[in-house]
C-alpha cells in the first residue's frame, strides 16, 4: 500500500473515532456475550431493554444455564426472534458452565465454538472484556469501509480480513463502535448525508458522486 493511502486511512479512522465515540461501560464478559447475541438483527434500544430485563431475573451464567426457554421469552421479547434467541443463550450458558467452568473463554477459537457466536460477537467480547486487539465487523463497518474505499469486499468476513491488514491495531477495537454511530448519524444505509460528512474529501463514494455530477454540468 502506498504511504499516502495508509496515512489517509489512519487519518479517517482517527477522525471517525474522535467524532463518533461509543462508550461501553459493561465489562462483564458473560453479560457482554449474551447482550451481543441478543443484539443480532435488532436495534440497540431493543437490545438494552431485553438485556436489562433478562439480567434482572438471571444475573449470571449459572442461573441462566438452568432456565427454561419459556421462562425468558417475555424478558427478551423486545430483541425479536425471542424463541430462537432464548434457546441459543441458554445453550451457550450451559456449555460455558460444563466446558469452561463458568468462565467466558478469552480466545477466538473457543468463543467461535459456542452456538450462535460469530466473529463479530467474539471480537466484541475480546476487545471490551479482555482488552485484546480485535476488529468486530458488522453491517455498518462493512458498508462504510467499502464506501470509503478502504476495501472492496462482499462479506463482513472479507472486510475484517482486509481491514486488519491496513488499519493499525490500536484502532481495531474502537473503530467498530465509532463506525456504528457514524453509520447511524451520517453514513446512512440509504441516502447518506455526504455533504455533512467530516471525511467526505477522503471518501471514494462521495468523490465518485461529485465526479458524476460535474460530468452532467
Secondary structure, DSSP 8 states (H G I E B T S, - for coil): --HHHHHHHHHHHHHHHHHS--------HHHHHHHHHHTTTS-HHHHHHHHHHHHHH--SHHHHHT--HHHHHHHHGGGS-HHHHHHHHHHHHHHHHHHHTT----SHHHHHTSTT--HHHHHHHHHHHH--------HHHHHHHHHHTS---SSHHHHHHHHHHHS-HHHHHHHHHHHHHHHHHTS-SSS--GGG-TTGGG-HHHHHHHHHHHHH-
